[in-house]
Each structure stands twice: as C-alpha cells, then as structure tokens.
Amino acid sequence: MSTGARADAVQAVETAVEEAGLEVERPDPESFVVALPGQRKLNTMVWLSVGEHSLLVKTFFCRHPDENEGGFYRWLLQKNDGMYGMAFSTDEVGDVYIVGRLPLPGITPEEVDRLLGCVLTYSDENFNAALERGFASSIRKEWEWRHRRGYSMRNLQAFRHLVEEGDGSTADA
C-alpha cells in the first residue's frame, strides 16, 4: 500500500476525532487512543492504528466471565452477526474485545466516525447484558456487601432484577 493511502487514513482519523470533539492521545504518529463516553459502560477507550494495509479498531469490552462461559461466549458470537465492520473477539485468557480491521482505501472521516459510533454502540448497549450473563453471582455479592454496609447502590440499579430474582424478595435501594 502506498504511503499516500496511510497518510490519508491518518488524516481521516485526525479529522473525525477533531470534528467529534473527542479526547484523544497519540502514542505514535499512526495510532490514536480515543475516549468515547457512554451510558452503561461509562468510558470506552478505542485504539485506532493505521497499518500498512488496514485500519485497526480495537477496544477492551470486559474480562473473562466468572460463570456461564458457554452461554456468555455463544451470546457474543450471536451478536457478531449484526455488527458492522467489527466483531467480538477474545484473547488467550478469554478477555473480550471488539475488533475491526478495514482496508485503507476508502477510510474517510465519515467512515471513521461511523466506526467509532458502532464501537460505542456495541460496547455500551451490550455491556450490562454481558455482565448479567457472565458475572451474575459477583453482582449479587456486591449488592449484598454494599447493602449491608449502607453504601450507594446507584451504579448497580441496572442489575436490581438479578438480586430480586436471586432471593425472591424485593431488594432495598
């Protein structure tokens, strides 16, 4: 691939993150770490790296599940079917990432913006459901621990139903 295509892709990423007003770090001239604010997953850090032939888009989604591995990974694979330009992936220990690799010709600021929007959507919209599938017991323990000590339950409210169905009672907030 020509250095012109790489330079164009770097410029496309620079333009997209600048126009979106996103927080960005530059670990090297052809790489970007972009912070995307979310609702469920409060911050999604995205690595964009312009290589010789492609643009790599990668973000950490969550660690290896504590339980229900088969159901957890099956659910992620089913999610892959409807995703644009990227997919859920795991590393050697089972931690989960969202990864995409697109060819350099055609990388425009609009395409970078679309990819960042997609990775944020996939990360944010699927985060709580993934936690419910792979970490339900830990969530219940955390709820109980905080409840006993009178700590805030605010960031656990999305999982209230796990506690209520786990013991048959209505959990105090």
ZADO-1210 file (C-alpha; in nm, 4 decimals, padded with zeros to 6 digits):
<atoms>
<atom x="00.0000" y="00.0000" z="00.0000" code="MET" pos="1"/>
<atom x="00.1281" y="00.3462" z="-00.0768" code="SER" pos="2"/>
<atom x="00.2365" y="00.5862" z="00.1946" code="THR" pos="3"/>
<atom x="-00.0256" y="00.8214" z="00.0470" code="GLY" pos="4"/>
<atom x="-00.3058" y="00.5836" z="00.1490" code="ALA" pos="5"/>
<atom x="-00.1610" y="00.5614" z="00.5003" code="ARG" pos="6"/>
<atom x="-00.1295" y="00.9379" z="00.5270" code="ALA" pos="7"/>
<atom x="-00.4874" y="00.9787" z="00.4011" code="ASP" pos="8"/>
<atom x="-00.6129" y="00.7316" z="00.6630" code="ALA" pos="9"/>
<atom x="-00.4226" y="00.9106" z="00.9416" code="VAL" pos="10"/>
<atom x="-00.5717" y="01.2394" z="00.8247" code="GLN" pos="11"/>
<atom x="-00.9196" y="01.0844" z="00.8143" code="ALA" pos="12"/>
<atom x="-00.8880" y="00.9680" z="01.1766" code="VAL" pos="13"/>
<atom x="-00.7498" y="01.3052" z="01.2871" code="GLU" pos="14"/>
<atom x="-01.0372" y="01.4885" z="01.1164" code="THR" pos="15"/>
<atom x="-01.3057" y="01.2559" z="01.2546" code="ALA" pos="16"/>
<atom x="-01.1925" y="01.2783" z="01.6178" code="VAL" pos="17"/>
<atom x="-01.1420" y="01.6550" z="01.5921" code="GLU" pos="18"/>
<atom x="-01.4869" y="01.7124" z="01.4398" code="GLU" pos="19"/>
<atom x="-01.6455" y="01.4934" z="01.7079" code="ALA" pos="20"/>
<atom x="-01.4600" y="01.6805" z="01.9838" code="GLY" pos="21"/>
<atom x="-01.3276" y="01.3579" z="02.1322" code="LEU" pos="22"/>
<atom x="-01.0471" y="01.3220" z="02.3824" code="GLU" pos="23"/>
<atom x="-00.7521" y="01.1603" z="02.2028" code="VAL" pos="24"/>
<atom x="-00.3954" y="01.0536" z="02.2794" code="GLU" pos="25"/>
<atom x="-00.1314" y="00.9820" z="02.0152" code="ARG" pos="26"/>
<atom x="00.1096" y="00.7070" z="02.1288" code="PRO" pos="27"/>
<atom x="00.2782" y="00.7285" z="01.7876" code="ASP" pos="28"/>
<atom x="00.2152" y="00.9155" z="01.4590" code="PRO" pos="29"/>
<atom x="-00.0151" y="00.6463" z="01.3157" code="GLU" pos="30"/>
<atom x="-00.2035" y="00.5460" z="01.6321" code="SER" pos="31"/>
<atom x="-00.4825" y="00.7034" z="01.8310" code="PHE" pos="32"/>
<atom x="-00.6434" y="00.6218" z="02.1647" code="VAL" pos="33"/>
<atom x="-00.9886" y="00.7789" z="02.1711" code="VAL" pos="34"/>
<atom x="-01.2172" y="00.8089" z="02.4747" code="ALA" pos="35"/>
<atom x="-01.5864" y="00.7563" z="02.3973" code="LEU" pos="36"/>
<atom x="-01.8313" y="00.8482" z="02.6751" code="PRO" pos="37"/>
<atom x="-02.1166" y="00.6015" z="02.7235" code="GLY" pos="38"/>
<atom x="-02.4264" y="00.5443" z="02.9325" code="GLN" pos="39"/>
<atom x="-02.3917" y="00.1877" z="03.0655" code="ARG" pos="40"/>
<atom x="-02.0178" y="00.1483" z="03.0155" code="LYS" pos="41"/>
<atom x="-01.9104" y="00.4925" z="03.1259" code="LEU" pos="42"/>
<atom x="-01.5962" y="00.5144" z="02.9152" code="ASN" pos="43"/>
<atom x="-01.4890" y="00.3135" z="02.6120" code="THR" pos="44"/>
<atom x="-01.1253" y="00.3555" z="02.5141" code="MET" pos="45"/>
<atom x="-01.0702" y="00.2786" z="02.1450" code="VAL" pos="46"/>
<atom x="-00.7351" y="00.2059" z="01.9826" code="TRP" pos="47"/>
<atom x="-00.7130" y="00.3064" z="01.6157" code="LEU" pos="48"/>
<atom x="-00.3938" y="00.2147" z="01.4358" code="SER" pos="49"/>
<atom x="-00.3159" y="00.2822" z="01.0716" code="VAL" pos="50"/>
<atom x="-00.1093" y="-00.0034" z="00.9366" code="GLY" pos="51"/>
<atom x="00.0460" y="-00.0731" z="00.6011" code="GLU" pos="52"/>
<atom x="-00.2758" y="-00.2135" z="00.4521" code="HIS" pos="53"/>
<atom x="-00.5539" y="-00.1553" z="00.7029" code="SER" pos="54"/>
<atom x="-00.7005" y="00.0462" z="00.9868" code="LEU" pos="55"/>
<atom x="-00.7245" y="-00.1491" z="01.3115" code="LEU" pos="56"/>
<atom x="-01.0048" y="-00.0544" z="01.5516" code="VAL" pos="57"/>
<atom x="-00.9889" y="-00.2257" z="01.8922" code="LYS" pos="58"/>
<atom x="-01.1405" y="-00.1767" z="02.2361" code="THR" pos="59"/>
<atom x="-01.1447" y="-00.3771" z="02.5564" code="PHE" pos="60"/>
<atom x="-01.5028" y="-00.4851" z="02.6346" code="PHE" pos="61"/>
<atom x="-01.4821" y="-00.6934" z="02.9532" code="CYS" pos="62"/>
<atom x="-01.2706" y="-00.9508" z="03.1272" code="ARG" pos="63"/>
<atom x="-01.3119" y="-01.3276" z="03.1131" code="HIS" pos="64"/>
<atom x="-01.6519" y="-01.4251" z="03.2587" code="PRO" pos="65"/>
<atom x="-01.6682" y="-01.5718" z="03.6101" code="ASP" pos="66"/>
<atom x="-01.9511" y="-01.8095" z="03.5193" code="GLU" pos="67"/>
<atom x="-02.1727" y="-01.9317" z="03.2352" code="ASN" pos="68"/>
<atom x="-01.8834" y="-01.9255" z="02.9865" code="GLU" pos="69"/>
<atom x="-02.0677" y="-02.1212" z="02.7184" code="GLY" pos="70"/>
<atom x="-02.3767" y="-01.9014" z="02.7318" code="GLY" pos="71"/>
<atom x="-02.1680" y="-01.5867" z="02.7571" code="PHE" pos="72"/>
<atom x="-01.9489" y="-01.6589" z="02.4526" code="TYR" pos="73"/>
<atom x="-02.2416" y="-01.8015" z="02.2494" code="ARG" pos="74"/>
<atom x="-02.4340" y="-01.4775" z="02.3095" code="TRP" pos="75"/>
<atom x="-02.1321" y="-01.2719" z="02.1919" code="LEU" pos="76"/>
<atom x="-02.0965" y="-01.4814" z="01.8766" code="LEU" pos="77"/>
<atom x="-02.4648" y="-01.4289" z="01.8000" code="GLN" pos="78"/>
<atom x="-02.4132" y="-01.0527" z="01.8422" code="LYS" pos="79"/>
<atom x="-02.1352" y="-01.0626" z="01.5807" code="ASN" pos="80"/>
<atom x="-02.3870" y="-01.1440" z="01.3085" code="ASP" pos="81"/>
<atom x="-02.5371" y="-00.7946" z="01.3067" code="GLY" pos="82"/>
<atom x="-02.2232" y="-00.5876" z="01.3636" code="MET" pos="83"/>
<atom x="-02.0754" y="-00.3511" z="01.1053" code="TYR" pos="84"/>
<atom x="-01.7003" y="-00.3585" z="01.0421" code="GLY" pos="85"/>
<atom x="-01.6067" y="-00.5315" z="01.3660" code="MET" pos="86"/>
<atom x="-01.6780" y="-00.8293" z="01.5893" code="ALA" pos="87"/>
<atom x="-01.6395" y="-00.9517" z="01.9459" code="PHE" pos="88"/>
<atom x="-01.3116" y="-01.1364" z="01.9952" code="SER" pos="89"/>
<atom x="-01.1185" y="-01.2912" z="02.2836" code="THR" pos="90"/>
<atom x="-00.7554" y="-01.3081" z="02.3783" code="ASP" pos="91"/>
<atom x="-00.5722" y="-01.6151" z="02.5082" code="GLU" pos="92"/>
<atom x="-00.7177" y="-01.5799" z="02.8595" code="VAL" pos="93"/>
<atom x="-01.0753" y="-01.5158" z="02.7450" code="GLY" pos="94"/>
<atom x="-01.0923" y="-01.1387" z="02.7964" code="ASP" pos="95"/>
<atom x="-01.3287" y="-00.9849" z="02.5407" code="VAL" pos="96"/>
<atom x="-01.2526" y="-00.7133" z="02.2865" code="TYR" pos="97"/>
<atom x="-01.4378" y="-00.5524" z="01.9991" code="ILE" pos="98"/>
<atom x="-01.2079" y="-00.5606" z="01.6968" code="VAL" pos="99"/>
<atom x="-01.2295" y="-00.4448" z="01.3369" code="GLY" pos="100"/>
<atom x="-00.9838" y="-00.4195" z="01.0512" code="ARG" pos="101"/>
<atom x="-01.0732" y="-00.2272" z="00.7371" code="LEU" pos="102"/>
<atom x="-00.8719" y="-00.1772" z="00.4192" code="PRO" pos="103"/>
<atom x="-00.7048" y="00.1618" z="00.3822" code="LEU" pos="104"/>
<atom x="-00.8554" y="00.2673" z="00.0517" code="PRO" pos="105"/>
<atom x="-01.1885" y="00.4206" z="00.1463" code="GLY" pos="106"/>
<atom x="-01.1044" y="00.5279" z="00.5009" code="ILE" pos="107"/>
<atom x="-01.2688" y="00.8701" z="00.5245" code="THR" pos="108"/>
<atom x="-01.3576" y="01.0901" z="00.8223" code="PRO" pos="109"/>
<atom x="-01.7208" y="00.9831" z="00.7755" code="GLU" pos="110"/>
<atom x="-01.6228" y="00.6147" z="00.7837" code="GLU" pos="111"/>
<atom x="-01.4086" y="00.6661" z="01.0960" code="VAL" pos="112"/>
<atom x="-01.6999" y="00.8478" z="01.2612" code="ASP" pos="113"/>
<atom x="-01.9299" y="00.5586" z="01.1684" code="ARG" pos="114"/>
<atom x="-01.6842" y="00.3033" z="01.3101" code="LEU" pos="115"/>
<atom x="-01.6456" y="00.4966" z="01.6352" code="LEU" pos="116"/>
<atom x="-02.0239" y="00.5224" z="01.6618" code="GLY" pos="117"/>
<atom x="-02.0561" y="00.1494" z="01.6028" code="CYS" pos="118"/>
<atom x="-01.7924" y="00.0515" z="01.8588" code="VAL" pos="119"/>
<atom x="-01.9562" y="00.2796" z="02.1161" code="LEU" pos="120"/>
<atom x="-02.2992" y="00.1357" z="02.0420" code="THR" pos="121"/>
<atom x="-02.1789" y="-00.2256" z="02.0572" code="TYR" pos="122"/>
<atom x="-01.9849" y="-00.1643" z="02.3769" code="SER" pos="123"/>
<atom x="-02.2434" y="00.0451" z="02.5571" code="ASP" pos="124"/>
<atom x="-02.5616" y="-00.1359" z="02.4550" code="GLU" pos="125"/>
<atom x="-02.4261" y="-00.4843" z="02.5272" code="ASN" pos="126"/>
<atom x="-02.2284" y="-00.4153" z="02.8451" code="PHE" pos="127"/>
<atom x="-02.4960" y="-00.4773" z="03.1087" code="ASN" pos="128"/>
<atom x="-02.6328" y="-00.7839" z="02.9293" code="ALA" pos="129"/>
<atom x="-02.2802" y="-00.9290" z="02.9130" code="ALA" pos="130"/>
<atom x="-02.2281" y="-00.8653" z="03.2851" code="LEU" pos="131"/>
<atom x="-02.5591" y="-01.0355" z="03.3634" code="GLU" pos="132"/>
<atom x="-02.4558" y="-01.3429" z="03.1635" code="ARG" pos="133"/>
<atom x="-02.1001" y="-01.3770" z="03.2931" code="GLY" pos="134"/>
<atom x="-02.0942" y="-01.2130" z="03.6354" code="PHE" pos="135"/>
<atom x="-02.4404" y="-01.2518" z="03.7957" code="ALA" pos="136"/>
<atom x="-02.3086" y="-01.4129" z="04.1152" code="SER" pos="137"/>
<atom x="-02.0484" y="-01.1401" z="04.1608" code="SER" pos="138"/>
<atom x="-02.3134" y="-00.8718" z="04.1069" code="ILE" pos="139"/>
<atom x="-02.5358" y="-01.0314" z="04.3719" code="ARG" pos="140"/>
<atom x="-02.2432" y="-01.0481" z="04.6178" code="LYS" pos="141"/>
<atom x="-02.1527" y="-00.6850" z="04.5518" code="GLU" pos="142"/>
<atom x="-02.5163" y="-00.5797" z="04.6032" code="TRP" pos="143"/>
<atom x="-02.5325" y="-00.7673" z="04.9336" code="GLU" pos="144"/>
<atom x="-02.1980" y="-00.6280" z="05.0536" code="TRP" pos="145"/>
<atom x="-02.2960" y="-00.2680" z="04.9731" code="ARG" pos="146"/>
<atom x="-02.6451" y="-00.3104" z="05.1186" code="HIS" pos="147"/>
<atom x="-02.5091" y="-00.4442" z="05.4486" code="ARG" pos="148"/>
<atom x="-02.2663" y="-00.1527" z="05.4804" code="ARG" pos="149"/>
<atom x="-02.5060" y="00.1179" z="05.3637" code="GLY" pos="150"/>
<atom x="-02.3036" y="00.2083" z="05.0556" code="TYR" pos="151"/>
<atom x="-02.4511" y="00.3604" z="04.7419" code="SER" pos="152"/>
<atom x="-02.6308" y="00.1204" z="04.5094" code="MET" pos="153"/>
<atom x="-02.6611" y="00.3780" z="04.2302" code="ARG" pos="154"/>
<atom x="-02.4336" y="00.2098" z="03.9765" code="ASN" pos="155"/>
<atom x="-02.5880" y="-00.1318" z="04.0464" code="LEU" pos="156"/>
<atom x="-02.9529" y="-00.0324" z="03.9868" code="GLN" pos="157"/>
<atom x="-02.9490" y="-00.1784" z="03.6344" code="ALA" pos="158"/>
<atom x="-02.8948" y="-00.5190" z="03.7978" code="PHE" pos="159"/>
<atom x="-03.1651" y="-00.4928" z="04.0646" code="ARG" pos="160"/>
<atom x="-03.3666" y="-00.7684" z="03.8959" code="HIS" pos="161"/>
<atom x="-03.0768" y="-01.0139" z="03.9480" code="LEU" pos="162"/>
<atom x="-03.0980" y="-00.9618" z="04.3229" code="VAL" pos="163"/>
<atom x="-03.4769" y="-00.9759" z="04.3324" code="GLU" pos="164"/>
<atom x="-03.4950" y="-01.2974" z="04.1283" code="GLU" pos="165"/>
<atom x="-03.1974" y="-01.4440" z="04.3190" code="GLY" pos="166"/>
<atom x="-03.3650" y="-01.4419" z="04.6599" code="ASP" pos="167"/>
<atom x="-03.7332" y="-01.3950" z="04.5803" code="GLY" pos="168"/>
<atom x="-03.7572" y="-01.0681" z="04.7739" code="SER" pos="169"/>
<atom x="-03.7529" y="-00.7044" z="04.6796" code="THR" pos="170"/>
<atom x="-03.4081" y="-00.5551" z="04.7323" code="ALA" pos="171"/>
<atom x="-03.3839" y="-00.2267" z="04.9201" code="ASP" pos="172"/>
<atom x="-03.2128" y="00.0511" z="04.7261" code="ALA" pos="173"/>
</atoms>
